[in-house]
Amino acid sequence: MTARTTPAASPAVTGEMPRIRMSKSRRNAELGLLLFAMALITAYAATVEATMLDSVTPDFWIPAALVSLVFLGLHIVIRFLAPYADPALVPAVALINGLGVAFLRRIDLGRADAADRANFPIFAGDGGRQLAWTLLAAIMAAGLLIIVRDHRIVSRYAYTLGLVGIVLVMIPAVLPSRYSEINGAKLWILIGGFSIQPGEFAKLALVSFFAYYLVRKREVLSLASRRFLGIDFPRGRDLGPVVAVWLLSLLVLVFEKDLGTALLYFGMFVVILYVATERVSWLIIGLLLFFGGATLAYSLGASIGGPFANFYDRVQIWQDPFADPYNAGYQPVQSLLGLGTGGLFGAGPGGGQPTKVPDVEDDFIFAGLGEEIGLFGLSAFLVMYLLIVERGLRAGLAVRDSFGKLLAGGLAFTLGLQVFVIVGGVSGLIPLTGQTTPFLSAGGSSLMANWLIIAMLLRISDAAGRPVTGSASAQGDGPAGPPVKLHGAPTEVIRS
Amino acid sequence: MNGPLRRAGVVVMILFGLLFANLNWVQGYKADEYRNSDFNGRVQVAEYERARGVIEVGGKALADGKVTTGELKYLRTYPFKSEFAHVVGYKPVNLAATGIEKAENEFLAGTSDRLFGDRFRDMFTGEETAGGNVVLTLSLRAQDAAVKGLANNDVGSTRGAAVAINPKTGAVQAFVSMPSFDPNPLVSHDTNAAEAAFNQLEKAKDSPLKNRVLGEVLPPGSTFKVIDTAAALENGLTPQTNIPAGPSYTAPTSGTPIRNAASSVCPESQVTLAEALRESCNTGFAQLAVRLGATKIKDKARAFGFEDESLTVGNLDGSGLPVAASRTGTIQNPDGGDDPAALAQSGIGQNNVRMTPLQGAMIAATVANGGERMRPYLVQQLLGPDRRTISTTSPKKINNPVSATVAAQLQDMMVNVVEGGTGRNARINGYTVGGKTGTAQDGGDPNDHGWFIGFVLKDGEPISAVCVLLERATAGGSAEAAKIGGDIMEAVIADGGGN
């Protein structure tokens, strides 16, 4: 096909600028990995049917094939629009997403009557809906790649995006509970039968804004400082933005009653701030502020209750879920019991009873999976997530502009932090919060928002891997034209 | 900026490392605890996927299963309702299991190592072969006789127990605790209804859930005189030795005189040991106990099974239903020496002496079996799902509390009790029956506990030994107990018992 990789010979042998050797399109590797992922999903779907129906229906491969088609389409778009992007990202995400679709279908089968299982329609239930969301999410990811030809364009709209992000975050807080509250957390916009989690989309907007803002202010924030205990601390007046975001997080915590989202926003900001300024003091300040805020909210919840009561309750349940195993602690208890029942190897796909855990299709999907694929399976999932995050951070390392570094670093770290918050909550490491498990949980908002993040990381890694064209001529003006022949190597790219 | 970015990557790795470590904790270290947690319904659903084995006696199922359409596939049923409730126990969905259902749970559920072959085959066939079957030692007729005898007692007792064992083997032939209960509502798949039924039973009058055969410890009264007699015979006395008796006896240190049940019982100053046992002479045995000393009495009681805290009745290879320890209690002054007053009372089975009905039956069985005490058991056979024999119980001797000579003397003396003494109600035509009655005062209640321990022999071969307890019976409680004991042993004989 196109973009056959360049031979690794070339002048780089001189050892002068070894990093330029990244100028390799590895789309065939991506295709191979993607096909492997799709084979795994198909095998998983077959195992589920063999276990739950005692036979594999002739149609078992259809959902997996549809997922494969969607991602192969995305792969082709990437071939044309981001040929130098990281080849591991899309297959890793596609594997998680595809297994998520297959697992949700498995949940649907589990909830259906035994007699109806063999004929359960492909497009029904959470699994069918997730299939549709996957298609939509892939289209949005492709759309982002088409519209944003250079990630630096995003910085032009940074303030707009910042405003949009804050509005998205605040909408559920100001809406009446009736339109925004599910399970005690006000994170939603509920209209008719639809529910949107605007906070998911806010992440991308807010990270873009933070990255832009901090690229502009990094000198002030990193240089003007006072030394205390061997650490450089910023001046009081420069604390403004941090305090503002901290307050925003606390407002989220109080009005949307969600620790996870608050932790996510604040962690995201502090890390971008740290990367931008290279000052450890920001991390210390951030951690102190967060734990101080959480402790304050906890003690306020214990003494006056009100908006802090929810947070207080969650911490109480986390400390001893078995204290009230049938009411408040029911969900975490069932989650832990499910994970424990799975043990090291799990009950096998379709062999467990994940539906014992309420919300297993959403927040608790990791517990449901863990019962069936065991510690080894979940560890593989963690490795996949870690791979995605580290690949995202690597794109940040490799890209040449500061904005791109901050954007990639912030997005990748946020993704990792979100996995930590929800998996930690489900497995009892930290208090439980209402976060979705990226690419796994049922629900369109989360899936689309996270695929947008992946698209942005693809775009940045494409910029990082793109051959350097003598001078940075085409700055801020869409893609830097067709990659010209580099070092005499025949790199052919078909123009879109 | 690359330095901090790399460090952010390290932070993510640490966070994931924490997740990984915590998952190891939850899915590895705590896995068994969570898997077997009472709050975990998952294992249950899997457990109910497989037909649980049958608990049976003489080809009749005491615990069976039927297929339902619910999430839990098999519903446990107890066709005999309350008749075997305290032996078989029950296996509820959320509550704790009891009885053989609990003791043999792994075998019945099919998860026992002994059924490994079946599980291994299931892996290939994809079927769920049923669990193993448990055959009990009980006799249906003897059980019937025990249930009816206790229920129809004419001394107003509402609580009691009856147990019969084969003296030669220790196999339990009848096992009844009164009042009993129907276990079927407790195993309902509607866990709320099951819990309600359980709570109701727990609060019910006379606590029907209590297993009185193994768990009720009460003063044994005059049945304890068999122990005194055994101690005396082993210490040089003979059945013809004269012992001091009289209408009343006051121990050297205490002002409370011990009297006999009636003025016609051993008013003379000297009676033979055999005569004392036949008439159940309190003054004679009180003085005998003081003469022998607390240590000899206690040692003999211990040899017969008193103070044993670890006995279980079930499968001789493994677990069973726990038996409460019978006690002789403290018979000492604060200075460590014998307290003659307490010793005199203990000698007639009062003071702090406490005995379970099973212990009573074991005393009679040991005497009948020539002094060999066999370990009691309930599980005769374990059968695989295809009814192949997996194991058959071979009886186990525990010890010889008395020599064969002493046992023979005790047998004769106890036979006298039934033929010409207090235990006449237990006689069976054509068989040699021996025994000892007991009437135990307990607290201030005017109604005493009526006891009977006894055995039946045919041509010197023991067939059955029983213990019957009627709590808080009106006058004649022990005579009624002897009658029920005789009926139970007769039923064992009719069932071809003794084999």
Interface residues (C-beta under 8 A of the other chain):
Chain A: D54 V271 Y274 V275 A276 E278 F322 P325 Y326 V333 Q334 L336 L337 G338 L339 G340 T341 G342 G343 L344 G352 Q353 K356 G370 E371 G374 L375 L378 S379 L382 Y385 L386 V389 E390 L393 G396 L397 S402 K405 L406 G409 A412 F413 G416 L417 V419 F420 V423 G424 S427 G428 L429
Chain B: M1 N2 G3 P4 L5 R6 A8 G9 V11 V12 M13 L15 F16 L18 L19 F20 N22 L23 N24 V26 Q27 G28 K30 A31 D32 E33 Y34 R35 S37 F39 N40 G41 R42 V43 V45 G126
